């Protein structure tokens, strides 16, 4: 039930979108912002990609922090989660051992539940999270001199199939390993696999390396936009960029950080990435329709977020869209002529748009 829609999404959505971005990135040799000279009206989509990458880098690296913490903690003689001797453990605390044991007997331990929709869906849509950095001139074949004729040789098609195939294969392999454990838990508990799987970031470790790669998206965009300042001091800028996100990511590693992580990830994975990908396809080929037909408020296990959580989640999701209408209005106001002429002018490629290679500019 999961593998069929996964492969269909990968073939129908992931591969074409990755190929589209790789082709445009190799042709122009520009970053995810400057590449939108092809359609200045939607340059805000490029800025939205960077805002999205910043938010993703802000919260998704928490998964790596959790992994490193539990790896180190598991080597201690007495693991931290085996005792309950904190200063907050007063007589007013309620013992939940019986509820936990009952959960283990009747269903499964709630602390090890995993999710195949909320955390593997971003893996299905992995191309959207990492493709701006990979396709807009930041992976090896995009950094090479632009050769538009390579499309005819099939090299770009081959690379696109290879990258998406490897991403899909690693996701399937990681999911297979996870479901081996989940199947054993379901068998031991005497329940179906559907009851073992619940909401939570249990399978997020499959995709955690991407959180480290999206930083390059933002760094490259800033360096391309400020070549005389940031590009000349890229090492220092990278160090300051990473150091800035250390303190602001601390809320995700607190006791209630898992709830905040789940809330932000739900809105980012289901709304922002898909919507920006849609606008990108509309701007480049004017033919790509994706409609979200169902909506349900996010939950974490049996916990239901209040109004504040929904408002906060929508704010995080839509912050990436703010540059799109703002920059569209800015480009329209900047253009000359009537409003219809301005609209036509901003929908056409900029005069600077063309191949990066000077030898190909004349042909273009």
N, C-alpha and C positions, 0 to 999 in steps of 0.2 A: 504493500500500500504506500510505502514511503519511497521506495527505489524508483518506481515508474514516474511519478510526478517530478522527482528529483532529476532524473535523466532528461525528461522532456523539457523542464525548465532550463537545464544546462544547454541543451541543443538548440532550443527555440529562442531563448533569451540571452543566456550567458555568452555563448560563442559568437553570435552576430554582433552583440554590443561590444564585446572585447575586440573583435576584428575591426569594427567601425572606429573605435577610439585609437587602436594601434595604427590604423591606416592614416588617420588624420594627424596623429602625433608624429609619425615618421615623415609624413609629407611636409609638415610645417616646422618640426623641430622646436616647438614652443611649449611653454608650461601650460598648466590647466586654466590659467586666466588669459594669457596672451593668445592662446589658440582660438579664443572666441572673437578674434577679428574677422572670422568667417561670418559672424552674425552679431554685430555690436549690440543689437537690441537685447539679446539674451546674455550679455557678458556677465550679468549677475549670477547666472548659473555656474560659471567658472568660479566666482567668488564663493558661491554657496558650497561648491565642492570643497574648498579649502576650509570654510567654517565647519562643514561636516567632518572633515578630517581632524580638525582641532578638537572637536567634541569627542570624536572616537578615540583620539589619543589621550584625552583627558580621563575617560572612565574605563576604557577597555584594557589598559595596561594593569589594572587592578588584578586581573586574572593571573598574570605572571607573578605579581606580588604574593597572591594567595598560594600559588604553586610553590614558590621559593620558601615561603614561611612554613608551610606544612612539611616540605621536604626536610628542612632543618629541624623543625620541632619533632618530627617522627623519630629522630635519632637520639632524643633525650631519654634518660632512664625513666622519667615520669613525664608522660606527654601532658601538655597543658589541658587538654579536654577530658582528662581522666579524673581531675580533682575539681572541687568547687569550694575554694577557700579564699575568695576575693573579699575585699572590704565591704562589698555590697551584700554579702550573704548574711543577712540578719534573720532573726526568727520570723520576720514577716514574709519571707520568701516562701513560695509554694513549691512543694516537691512534685515534679512531673515524671518521675521514674515509672510509675504505674501506667501513665498515659503513653509513654514511649514504648514500654514493653508490650502494651496492648496493640499499639500501632505495628510493632514488628511481627506480632503473632497473626493479626487479622489481615494486615495488608503488607506494608514494608516500612522500614525505618524512613521517616520523612527527611532525615538529613542527607540521604543518599539518592533522593529522587532526581531524575534528570528530565530533560525536555528535548523533544525532537522537532518541535516546531519553532520555538522562540530562539533557539540557539543554533540549530542547524539550518534554519531558513537564511540567516546571514551567510552561512557557508554556501548555500545554494546560490545566493546573490553575492557571492564573494567578489565577483568581477566589479561590482559597483563600488565596493569599498576600496579596493586596491587598484582598480584600473586607471584612475586619474594619475596616480603616481607611476604606474607601469607604462601606460600607453602614451602619455603626453610628453614623451622625450626623456624618460627617466630610467628605462631599462636598456640593456645593452644594444639591442638592435634599433632602438629609437634614438640612441645617442649617436649612432653611426651617421655618416652623411646621408641626407635624404635622397632616396632613389625611388621615385614614383613608379618607375618601370618594374620594380621588384614585385608589384602586385601581379603582373602578368606571369612572372616566373613561378609564382605559387609559394615563394618563400614566406611571405607574410601570412598567407593562409595556413601554411604548415606550422609556423610559430604560434599562431592563434589556437589552432587545434591542439598543439602540444601543451601550451600553458593551461588552457581550460581542461584538457584531459588529465593533466597531472593534478590540478586542484581538485577535480572531481574524484580522481582515484584516491588521493590522500584522505579526502573527506569520507569516502566510502570505507576505506580501511580503518580510519579512526572510529567511525560509527559502528563498524563491525566489532571492533574490540570492546566498545562500550556496551553494545547490546549483548555481547557474550556474558558480561557480568549481570546485566539486567535480566537476561533470560534465566540465569542461575538463581537470582533473587526471587523471580516470579515462581520458579519451580519449588524452591524451598518454602516459600510462603503459601503456596497453593492457590495463587491468584493469577489472573491473566496479565500479559505484558502491558496492556492498556492502563491497568491500575498501578503498575510500578512507575510508569512514566507520568511525570507531572510537571508543573511549571518550576523553572529554576535554571541557573546557569551551569548545570552539571556537565553538559556536553560542550561548553564554550571553549574548553581546552583544545578542542580540535582546531579552532580557528584563531587561537591567541597570537600566533606570530604576526598576523596581519596588523595588529595594533602597533607593532614596532616599525612597520614599513610605511604607514600612512604619514608619519612625520616628514618623510622625504617629499611628499606632495606639497606641504606648506612651505618647507624650507626652500625648495626649488622655485616656487612661485614668488616668494619674497626676494630671493637672490636675482631672479630674472627681472623683477620690477625695479630693484635698486642695485644695479650691477656695480656702481662705483663705490658703494658703501658696504652693503651686506655681502655681496659676492666676493669682495676682496678679503673679508674677515669671516668666511663661512664657518671655520672651525669654532671660533669664539661665539658666533651667532647660534650655532647648533648647541653648544654647551649651555648658553644662557636660555635657549628655548626649552631644553630638557629640564634644566634646573627650575624654571618657572612652573612647570607642571607637577613637580614633586609636592609642594605644599598644598596646591589647590586640589590634588587628588586624594588627600588624606581622609576626607569624609567617607570615601568608599571602603576604607579599611577599618572603620569603627565597628562597634557591635551591630549597629543598624545599617551598616553600609551595604549589605546584600540587598536590602529593600530599595535603596536609592539606585543601586546598580541595575536591578531588575526593571525599575521604572524607566530610567533613561534608555536602557537598551531596547525595551519594547517599542518605544516611540521612534527611536533612531532606525531600528531594523525594519519596521513595518511601514513607516511613513516617509521618512526623509530620503533614504537611499533610493526607493522606488520612484519617488516623485522627481528627484533630480535626474535620475536616469531617463525618465519620460521626457522631461524638458530638453535634455541633451539630444535625444533622438529626433524630437520635433524640430529642433534648430538645425540639425545636420541633414536630415533626409525627409522631414515633414511627413513621415509615415511610421508610426509606432504607437499603438494604443494599449494602455494598461488601465483597467478600471478596478478599483477596490470596492467590492460589492458588500462586504460584511465588516462590521466593526463591533468590538466588544471591549469594555474597559479591561486594562491589564490586572492580573492578580498574581500573587506569589503563594502557591499552595492554597491554603484556606484563607489567606489574608487578602482583603479587598481594600484597595486604596481609596481614600476619601476624596472629596472635591479638590482639596489642595494638591493632592498627588496628580490628579487628572490635569488640573490647570498647569502645574509645573511641567508635566510631561509634554503637553501641547506646546508650551513655551519653548522647551528645548528642541522639539521637533521643527517648529516653524522659524526658529532663529536663523536657520540656514537659508530660508526662503526670503528673508528680508532684503538681501542685496539684489534679488532678481527684479522686483518691481521698482526699487529705488534707482538702480542703474538703467532700467528701461526708460523711466521717465527722464533721467539725466541725459541719456543719449538722444531722446526725442527733442528735448529742449536745446540741446547743443547743435542739432542739425538745423539746416536752413530751408526755407520754403514753406509751403502749406503743410498742414498736418499729414495729408496723404503723401506728399512728397517726402516728408521727414520719415514716415513709416517705411516707404519703399527704400529710402536711402540707408536707413539703419538695418534693414534686412539684407542688404547686399554686403559682400565682403569688403573689408577695408582696403585702401590702396596699398598698404604694406603687406597684405596677405599674399602668400605664395610660398614656393619651395625654399627651404633653408639654403640648399646648395646654390651658389651663384651661377654655376654652369647650367642649371635647370631653369633659372628664372626667365631667360630669354624664350625658351620653349614654351613656358607657361604663359 
